[in-house]
Amino acid sequence: MAEPVTFHSIYSRLSLQVKAVRKGFRGEEPLIIPAALAQFENRNYTTADPEIIEGIRKSPAYARHEVFEVEDEKAPLPPNPDTQKVFRGAVGTTELHGELGHQPQKQAGAGCPTCGKSFPDDLGGKKLRMHMVSAHRIPEAKAAGVSLEEKTE
């Protein structure tokens, strides 16, 4: 056997087909020899099989520099499982904005003084005025610039 060779990939998990599937017959019985695969784990694959080494060197991924050889003393170490990121459950947007240091969005007033309906994203007050005109028929809101008719010319 040859000296072990370590290959490194730019992808964290890669599967390269280094030998094709071969079909044939043994007498009258059909025979299929499965393909040989190089399974990269944590971006690394080490082998001492000369056919697999030659297959990786002839692969298109090796020609595109997606896979390359590294010397054993310079081979990257697998990631330490103690340093893995811990993911948490669902996070609301207010929690996320607070952690990122964003200021909360400006909120409108209490809402409709007649029925109490609130319009939290109505920063200009247009929704409240339209609500006053359409739901309560308050003419003061209409005088403020809200009309129910569409203007056509």
PyMOL commands that set and color helices and strands:
alter all, ss='L'
color gray80, all
select helices_A, chain A and resi 50-57+60-63+72-74+81-83+93-100+126-136+139-143
alter helices_A, ss='H'
color red, helices_A
select strands_A, chain A and resi 5-9+13-19+22-26+29-33+36-41+44-47+67-70
alter strands_A, ss='S'
color yellow, strands_A
deselect
rebuild
show_as cartoon
